Amino acid sequence: MSVWALESGTLWAVEMEGMPPAPVQPRAPAVFGEVRRRDYPELAAAAGSPGSESLLDRFSGLRRCFAARLDGQIAAYGWVSQKDERIGELERCIRLSSDEAYIWDCVTLPDYRRLRLYSALLSHMLVVLHREGVRRVWIGSSLSNRPSIQGFANAGFQPAITVLYLRLLKVRWFWLRGYPEAPDHLVRAARQAMIDPHEQTWGPLAFGTAGAAPFSGCVQMEGQKNKMQSETL
């Protein structure tokens, strides 16, 4: 563990009690679909991680991968979890209810950027998850990642909270502030999803000691640092 850590970000959500947001059309004839475990070599090549066992291990539990293909090649991909999932940058897990999902680690390959594939891929994932009974989907990014944030908005996500995480040695502070436009129930749900049960709370601040027991079912695999977003449109 490093001496200190500092990260700021945003958490966005789509609530799908009715229909999901209107689908986003890409600027190229992309084909969208789920990437299966048998497709791992193709995905690993696209991710630049051939032979990566940690990437293969992601196909366990309730993790899934979706991709946009152009001319039969993976042009963009993203992961979705329907169980508590580790967020490496924030050194914590996001807790999910049975009707929630969390999208993370979405990438568009350099040769295929600026074709609106990212927004369209998010839109496709929302349609699939809604069909399967998911009613709320979370996604997050660092505050400086403007392309990801624009992709969220294009796909129909709304901002819920901004977060600021600071750890010095083993003492950690986590500041969560609701967006003014976000409904109160969504801000409460976001706080509940992000605050570790071992942390104390005081208003928008949560604090505790690093190294407390992780959430049940949310154990980081060796070599794995799940990312929020590293997207470039």
Residue, then its C-alpha position, 0 to 999 in steps of 0.5 A: m500500500s502506498v503512503w497516500a492516495l488522492e482521487s476525485g470523481t463522479l457517480w452517475a446513474v440511469e433509473m429504468e422503472g419505465m423504458p430505458p433512455a432512447p438508443v444512441q446511434p453510432r456514426a458507423p455501422a457497428v454490431f453490438g453484443e456480449v463477449r463470451r468467455r470463449d472470445y477471450p483471446e480476441l478481447a485480450a488482443a483488443a485490450g493489449s493484454p494477451g495472455s492476461e489471466s486477470l482479464l480472463d478471471r473477470f468472466s466469473g460470478l456476475r461480471r460480463c463484457f459487451a463490445a461494439r464491432l466494426d468489420g468483425q473486429i472489436a472496436a470498443y468494449g465495456w464491463v458490467s457487474q451485477k454484484d458488489e464490485r471493486i473500484g481500484e482508484l477509490e480503494r473500495c467496493i460499490r454495493l449493488s442491490s439485486d436490481e442494480a448494475y455497475i458499468w466500468d472499464c470501458v475503452t474505445l480503441p484508438d482507430y475507432r474513436r470519435l464515431r460515438l461508439y462509446s455512447a452507443l455501447l452504453s445505450h446497448m448495455l442499458v437495453v439488455l440490462h433493462r430487458e433482464g430486470v435491472r432497474r438502476v445502472w451506475i457508472g463513474s469516472s474521474l472529474s477530469n475525464r470529460p469524454s467519459i462524462q459526455g458519453f454518460a450524458n449522451a446515453g441518458f445517465q444523470p449525475a448523482i454525486t461527486v466524490l473526493y477520496l483521500r488516504l494518508l497511511k491507513v487513515r482515509w476520508f471520503w467526501l460525497r456531495g450530491y448534485p443539486e439537480a439529483p433527486d434526494h432518493l438517488v443521492r441517498a442510494a449513491r451514498q449507500a452504495m459507496i460508503d464502506p460499512h466500516e466507515q463512520t459518517w458525519g454529514p457528507l463525510a465518511f472516514g475510517t481505517a484502510g484495511a478493514a474487511p471488504f464487502s461480502g462477495c467483493v474481493q479483489m483478485e490478484g493483479q486486478k485493479n478494476k478501473m472506473q473509466s479510461e474512455t476517449l471518444 
